Amino acid sequence: MDRLTNTIRPYAWGSTTLIPELLGIDPTGRPQAEMWMGAHPGAPSRLDRGAGETSLSDVIAADPAGELGRAALARFGPRLPFLFKLLAAGAPLSLQVHPDLAQAKEGYENEERAGIPLDAPHRNYKDANHKPELICALTPFEGLCGFRDPEESARELAALEVDSLKPYVDLLRAHPAEAALREVLTAVLTADRHEMAATVTELAAACTRLGGAQYEAYASLAHHFPGDPGVLAVTLLNHVQLQPGEALFLGAGVPHAYIGGLGVEIMANSDNVLRCGLTPKHVDVPELLRVVRFEPTDPGVLRPEASPTGEELYETPIDEFRLSRFVRAEGAAPTELTAATPQIVLCTAGDPTLGGLTLTPGEAVFVPAEERAELTGAGTVFRATVVA
């Protein structure tokens, strides 16, 4: 097994303190948004097996059957099918959705045929894969996830007593749920930007006046993204506050945005994002409306299911990744982690030992398929693998 060296991405929304605090290092004063663990070409983890440092992606490419195992190789091809991250949001991320597998394949092929460069700012599909994801809180974590009942949004907007919001309130109450959500989101994203900016300013002032966690979240978003239509769009969503150990699964077509906190995130290995707002980046309204699932949903906060081995599993309907947690007390019996699939094991507390490697918070290890891996010592680790 291999101790990994991982890249920290300095996106502007990143916290300046949360990742350094976990790693036990001094902050640099600059945003540290995501630490990537895996073999994504954008920032693959690095390791050293005695011949100098090399990327995990190159190691897998040299021996995919040996590193991934035959079952994972047969099912997902010669690549690690997930990307594992530490995510530290010091400011809100963009409001976004991800396509399902069929939509991703179609969108990617269409843009390839159109000759749109992969790095073009208006390109929607960077690959032909879907991007389901799971976020598990390490600190209190705030986000927005999935549409709520339109009547709830209508009541909340009506309570603000802002005249320019009344047409949206009426639309939310005039149609069945799916039609109402589609009409309002379409109206918000296609409205005159000058008029929408004025509406968002009034909405923010009213939210500040009324107070409360949800209204405060909207006011904060308006502060970060003045005049952005996404501020009004998020009033259609469930406001979620996760406690450490709780998680959210985000499937295809589900609009979501992270507002703040530190979490462990795992996703299928894809870059496909369609943005709805809270961003200066490209918003393709017609394609977005094709991908979004306009159905009210419970955000479905996940809590891990414990097993006799001490493994706590976060159940999801996805095979490209499987996330679990071990919270080990001093003196606990060793736990066997050997598996027929590849694994990345991340320490978030304590100083447990995996296969002779003692880990500190923020350190991660890659375990090739079939390699013996025994976990001992006290601490908390997260285990990322696949279902094959």
C-alpha positions as CSV (number, residue, x, y, z in Angstrom):
1,M,0.0,0.0,0.0
2,D,1.1,3.6,-0.6
3,R,1.0,6.8,1.4
4,L,-0.4,9.4,-1.0
5,T,0.7,13.0,-1.6
6,N,-2.4,14.9,-2.6
7,T,-3.0,18.3,-4.4
8,I,-5.0,21.0,-2.6
9,R,-7.0,23.1,-5.0
10,P,-7.1,26.9,-4.2
11,Y,-10.6,27.7,-5.5
12,A,-11.8,31.2,-4.4
13,W,-14.7,29.8,-2.3
14,G,-12.4,27.7,-0.2
15,S,-11.9,28.1,3.5
16,T,-8.5,29.5,4.6
17,T,-8.5,27.5,7.8
18,L,-10.5,24.3,7.8
19,I,-8.1,22.1,5.9
20,P,-5.0,23.4,7.6
21,E,-6.7,22.8,11.0
22,L,-7.4,19.2,10.1
23,L,-3.8,18.7,8.8
24,G,-2.3,20.4,11.8
25,I,-0.4,23.0,9.8
26,D,-0.4,26.8,9.7
27,P,-2.8,28.5,7.3
28,T,-1.3,30.3,4.4
29,G,-3.9,33.0,4.3
30,R,-5.1,31.7,0.9
31,P,-8.2,29.6,0.1
32,Q,-7.7,25.9,0.4
33,A,-10.9,24.4,-1.1
34,E,-10.4,20.8,-2.0
35,M,-7.8,18.1,-1.4
36,W,-8.1,15.5,-4.2
37,M,-7.4,11.8,-3.6
38,G,-7.4,9.5,-6.6
39,A,-6.4,9.3,-10.2
40,H,-8.3,12.1,-11.8
41,P,-6.2,13.6,-14.6
42,G,-6.8,17.1,-13.3
43,A,-4.8,16.4,-10.1
44,P,-3.8,12.8,-9.6
45,S,-2.4,11.7,-6.2
46,R,1.3,10.9,-6.2
47,L,3.2,8.0,-4.6
48,D,6.7,6.6,-4.4
49,R,7.4,2.9,-4.6
50,G,11.2,3.3,-4.4
51,A,11.9,4.6,-7.9
52,G,10.9,8.2,-7.4
53,E,7.5,9.9,-7.2
54,T,4.9,9.1,-9.8
55,S,1.1,9.6,-10.2
56,L,-1.5,7.1,-9.1
57,S,-3.0,7.4,-12.6
58,D,0.3,6.2,-14.2
59,V,0.6,3.4,-11.6
60,I,-2.9,2.1,-12.5
61,A,-2.2,2.5,-16.2
62,A,0.9,0.3,-15.9
63,D,-1.0,-2.6,-14.3
64,P,-4.8,-2.0,-14.2
65,A,-5.6,-5.6,-13.3
66,G,-3.1,-5.7,-10.4
67,E,-4.0,-2.3,-9.0
68,L,-7.8,-2.3,-9.5
69,G,-8.6,-6.1,-9.4
70,R,-10.2,-8.0,-12.2
71,A,-13.8,-7.4,-11.2
72,A,-13.4,-3.6,-11.0
73,L,-11.4,-3.6,-14.2
74,A,-14.1,-5.6,-16.0
75,R,-16.9,-3.4,-14.8
76,F,-15.4,0.1,-14.9
77,G,-12.4,-0.2,-17.3
78,P,-8.8,0.6,-16.6
79,R,-9.3,3.6,-14.3
80,L,-10.2,4.4,-10.7
81,P,-14.0,5.1,-11.0
82,F,-14.2,7.5,-8.2
83,L,-12.7,10.8,-7.0
84,F,-12.3,11.2,-3.2
85,K,-11.9,14.7,-1.7
86,L,-11.7,16.8,1.4
87,L,-14.0,19.8,0.7
88,A,-13.7,23.0,2.8
89,A,-16.2,25.7,1.9
90,G,-15.6,29.1,3.3
91,A,-18.0,30.7,0.9
92,P,-20.9,29.3,-1.1
93,L,-20.3,27.1,-4.2
94,S,-22.3,27.5,-7.4
95,L,-25.9,26.2,-7.6
96,Q,-25.6,23.2,-9.9
97,V,-26.9,19.9,-11.2
98,H,-25.3,16.8,-12.8
99,P,-26.6,14.8,-15.8
100,D,-27.4,11.1,-15.7
101,L,-25.3,8.7,-17.7
102,A,-27.5,8.8,-20.9
103,Q,-27.6,12.7,-20.8
104,A,-23.8,12.9,-20.3
105,K,-23.1,10.6,-23.2
106,E,-25.5,12.4,-25.5
107,G,-24.3,15.9,-24.4
108,Y,-20.6,14.9,-24.7
109,E,-21.1,13.5,-28.2
110,N,-23.1,16.5,-29.4
111,E,-20.4,18.9,-28.2
112,E,-17.6,16.8,-29.7
113,R,-19.4,16.8,-33.1
114,A,-19.8,20.6,-32.7
115,G,-16.1,21.0,-32.3
116,I,-16.3,22.8,-28.9
117,P,-12.9,22.7,-27.2
118,L,-12.9,20.8,-23.9
119,D,-11.6,23.9,-22.1
120,A,-14.1,26.3,-23.7
121,P,-15.9,28.3,-21.0
122,H,-19.3,27.5,-22.6
123,R,-18.7,23.8,-22.8
124,N,-21.1,21.8,-20.6
125,Y,-19.8,18.2,-20.9
126,K,-16.1,17.5,-20.3
127,D,-16.6,13.7,-20.5
128,A,-19.3,11.1,-21.1
129,N,-19.8,10.0,-17.5
130,H,-22.4,10.9,-14.8
131,K,-21.4,12.5,-11.6
132,P,-23.4,11.3,-8.6
133,E,-21.8,12.4,-5.3
134,L,-21.9,12.0,-1.6
135,I,-20.9,14.7,1.0
136,C,-20.3,13.6,4.6
137,A,-19.8,16.4,7.2
138,L,-16.7,16.6,9.4
139,T,-17.8,19.9,10.9
140,P,-21.3,21.4,11.0
141,F,-22.1,21.7,7.3
142,E,-24.7,23.9,5.5
143,G,-26.1,23.3,2.1
144,L,-29.1,23.3,-0.2
145,C,-30.4,20.1,-1.8
146,G,-33.3,19.2,-4.0
147,F,-36.7,20.9,-4.5
148,R,-39.1,21.2,-1.6
149,D,-42.9,21.4,-1.9
150,P,-43.7,24.5,-3.9
151,E,-46.3,25.6,-1.3
152,E,-43.5,25.9,1.3
153,S,-41.5,28.1,-1.0
154,A,-44.6,30.2,-1.8
155,R,-45.4,30.7,1.9
156,E,-41.8,31.7,2.6
157,L,-41.6,34.2,-0.3
158,A,-45.0,35.7,0.5
159,A,-43.9,36.3,4.1
160,L,-41.1,38.6,2.7
161,E,-43.8,41.0,1.5
162,V,-41.7,42.0,-1.6
163,D,-44.0,43.1,-4.5
164,S,-41.7,41.8,-7.2
165,L,-41.8,38.3,-5.7
166,K,-45.6,38.0,-6.0
167,P,-45.6,36.7,-9.6
168,Y,-43.4,33.8,-8.5
169,V,-45.6,33.1,-5.5
170,D,-48.6,33.0,-7.8
171,L,-46.9,30.6,-10.2
172,L,-45.9,28.3,-7.4
173,R,-49.5,28.1,-6.3
174,A,-51.1,27.9,-9.8
175,H,-49.8,24.5,-11.0
176,P,-49.1,21.0,-9.9
177,A,-45.7,20.7,-8.2
178,E,-43.5,19.7,-11.2
179,A,-45.0,22.3,-13.6
180,A,-44.8,25.0,-10.9
181,L,-41.1,24.4,-10.2
182,R,-40.3,24.3,-13.9
183,E,-42.2,27.5,-14.6
184,V,-40.6,29.4,-11.7
185,L,-37.0,28.3,-12.4
186,T,-37.4,29.1,-16.1
187,A,-38.9,32.5,-15.3
188,V,-36.1,33.3,-12.8
189,L,-33.2,32.3,-15.2
190,T,-34.7,34.1,-18.2
191,A,-35.8,37.3,-16.5
192,D,-34.3,40.7,-17.3
193,R,-31.0,40.8,-15.4
194,H,-31.5,44.4,-14.3
195,E,-34.9,43.7,-12.9
196,M,-33.8,40.5,-11.3
197,A,-30.9,42.3,-9.6
198,A,-33.4,44.7,-8.0
199,T,-35.6,41.8,-6.9
200,V,-32.6,40.0,-5.3
201,T,-31.6,43.2,-3.5
202,E,-35.1,43.6,-2.0
203,L,-35.3,39.9,-1.2
204,A,-32.0,40.1,0.7
205,A,-33.1,43.2,2.7
206,A,-36.4,41.4,3.7
207,C,-34.5,38.3,4.7
208,T,-32.2,40.2,6.9
209,R,-35.2,42.0,8.5
210,L,-37.0,38.7,9.3
211,G,-34.0,36.6,10.4
212,G,-33.9,32.9,11.0
213,A,-31.5,30.3,9.7
214,Q,-33.1,29.9,6.2
215,Y,-33.6,33.6,5.6
216,E,-30.1,34.3,6.9
217,A,-28.8,31.8,4.3
218,Y,-30.5,33.6,1.5
219,A,-29.2,37.0,2.7
220,S,-25.7,35.6,2.9
221,L,-25.9,34.3,-0.7
222,A,-27.1,37.7,-1.9
223,H,-24.1,39.3,-0.2
224,H,-21.7,36.9,-2.0
225,F,-23.6,37.1,-5.3
226,P,-25.3,40.4,-5.6
227,G,-28.1,40.5,-8.2
228,D,-27.6,36.8,-9.1
229,P,-30.8,35.0,-10.2
230,G,-29.5,31.9,-8.3
231,V,-30.4,33.7,-5.0
232,L,-34.0,33.5,-5.9
233,A,-33.7,30.0,-7.4
234,V,-32.4,28.6,-4.1
235,T,-35.6,29.6,-2.3
236,L,-37.1,26.6,-4.1
237,L,-34.7,24.2,-2.4
238,N,-34.4,22.3,0.9
239,H,-32.1,24.1,3.4
240,V,-30.0,21.4,5.1
241,Q,-27.7,21.6,8.2
242,L,-25.6,18.5,8.6
243,Q,-24.0,17.5,11.9
244,P,-20.6,15.7,11.8
245,G,-21.1,12.2,10.5
246,E,-24.2,13.0,8.6
247,A,-24.2,12.9,4.8
248,L,-26.2,13.8,1.7
249,F,-26.4,11.8,-1.5
250,L,-26.8,13.9,-4.7
251,G,-28.1,12.0,-7.7
252,A,-28.6,13.1,-11.3
253,G,-30.8,16.2,-11.9
254,V,-30.9,17.3,-8.3
255,P,-30.1,21.0,-7.8
256,H,-27.7,21.7,-4.9
257,A,-25.2,24.1,-3.5
258,Y,-22.8,23.9,-0.6
259,I,-22.7,27.0,1.7
260,G,-20.1,26.3,4.3
261,G,-18.2,23.7,6.3
262,L,-15.7,20.8,6.0
263,G,-16.6,17.5,4.6
264,V,-15.4,14.3,3.0
265,E,-16.8,14.1,-0.6
266,I,-16.8,11.2,-3.0
267,M,-18.1,11.1,-6.6
268,A,-18.0,9.3,-9.9
269,N,-14.9,10.4,-11.8
270,S,-16.5,13.1,-13.9
271,D,-16.3,16.9,-14.5
272,N,-19.8,17.4,-15.8
273,V,-21.5,20.3,-14.1
274,L,-24.5,22.4,-15.3
275,R,-24.8,25.6,-13.3
276,C,-28.0,27.3,-12.3
277,G,-26.6,30.4,-10.6
278,L,-24.4,31.7,-7.8
279,T,-21.6,32.0,-10.2
280,P,-20.0,34.3,-12.9
281,K,-19.5,31.2,-15.1
282,H,-21.6,30.1,-18.1
283,V,-25.2,29.1,-17.5
284,D,-26.8,27.2,-20.4
285,V,-30.5,27.6,-19.5
286,P,-32.0,25.3,-22.2
287,E,-29.6,22.5,-21.4
288,L,-30.1,23.0,-17.7
289,L,-33.8,22.7,-18.0
290,R,-33.4,19.5,-19.9
291,V,-31.3,17.9,-17.2
292,V,-33.0,19.2,-14.0
293,R,-35.5,16.8,-12.3
294,F,-38.5,19.0,-11.3
295,E,-39.8,16.9,-8.5
296,P,-40.0,17.8,-4.8
297,T,-37.8,15.5,-2.7
298,D,-36.8,15.0,0.9
299,P,-33.1,15.8,1.1
300,G,-32.6,12.4,2.8
301,V,-29.9,13.0,5.4
302,L,-27.9,9.8,5.6
303,R,-26.5,8.4,8.8
304,P,-24.1,5.4,8.6
305,E,-25.3,1.9,9.2
306,A,-23.1,0.0,11.6
307,S,-21.9,-3.6,11.0
308,P,-20.4,-6.2,13.5
309,T,-16.9,-5.4,12.1
310,G,-17.2,-1.7,13.2
311,E,-17.6,-0.5,9.6
312,E,-20.3,2.2,9.3
313,L,-21.6,2.3,5.7
314,Y,-23.2,5.2,3.9
315,E,-25.7,3.4,1.7
316,T,-26.1,4.8,-1.9
317,P,-27.5,3.4,-5.2
318,I,-24.2,3.9,-6.9
319,D,-21.5,1.3,-7.7
320,E,-18.7,3.6,-8.8
321,F,-18.1,4.4,-5.1
322,R,-18.7,3.1,-1.7
323,L,-18.0,5.2,1.4
324,S,-17.7,3.9,5.0
325,R,-16.3,5.0,8.3
326,F,-14.4,3.4,11.2
327,V,-14.4,5.1,14.6
328,R,-11.9,3.2,16.6
329,A,-11.4,3.4,20.4
330,E,-8.1,2.8,22.2
331,G,-7.5,-1.0,22.5
332,A,-10.0,-2.0,19.8
333,A,-9.3,-5.3,18.1
334,P,-7.7,-5.1,14.6
335,T,-10.0,-4.8,11.7
336,E,-9.3,-6.5,8.4
337,L,-9.8,-4.2,5.4
338,T,-8.4,-6.5,2.7
339,A,-10.6,-6.4,-0.4
340,A,-10.8,-7.5,-4.0
341,T,-11.3,-3.9,-5.1
342,P,-9.0,-0.8,-4.9
343,Q,-9.3,1.4,-1.7
344,I,-8.3,4.8,-0.5
345,V,-8.3,5.2,3.3
346,L,-8.3,8.7,4.8
347,C,-7.6,9.5,8.4
348,T,-9.6,12.3,10.0
349,A,-8.8,11.9,13.7
350,G,-6.3,10.1,15.9
351,D,-3.3,8.1,14.8
352,P,-4.5,4.7,13.5
353,T,-2.2,2.3,11.7
354,L,-2.9,0.7,8.4
355,G,-0.6,-2.1,7.2
356,G,2.3,-0.7,9.2
357,L,1.7,2.9,8.1
358,T,0.7,5.2,11.0
359,L,-1.6,7.9,9.8
360,T,-2.3,11.4,11.0
361,P,-5.4,13.5,10.2
362,G,-5.5,14.4,6.5
363,E,-3.2,11.6,5.5
364,A,-4.5,9.0,3.0
365,V,-3.3,5.6,1.7
366,F,-4.0,3.8,-1.5
367,V,-4.5,0.0,-1.1
368,P,-4.4,-2.0,-4.3
369,A,-6.9,-4.8,-4.8
370,E,-6.2,-8.0,-2.8
371,E,-3.4,-6.4,-0.8
372,R,-3.6,-7.3,2.9
373,A,-4.7,-4.3,5.0
374,E,-5.2,-4.5,8.7
375,L,-6.4,-1.4,10.6
376,T,-5.3,-1.0,14.2
377,G,-5.0,1.8,16.8
378,A,-7.4,4.6,17.8
379,G,-8.9,7.2,15.5
380,T,-11.4,7.8,12.7
381,V,-10.8,6.7,9.1
382,F,-13.0,6.9,6.0
383,R,-12.7,4.1,3.4
384,A,-13.5,4.7,-0.2
385,T,-13.9,1.8,-2.6
386,V,-16.2,0.5,-5.3
387,V,-18.9,-2.2,-5.7
388,A,-17.8,-4.7,-8.3
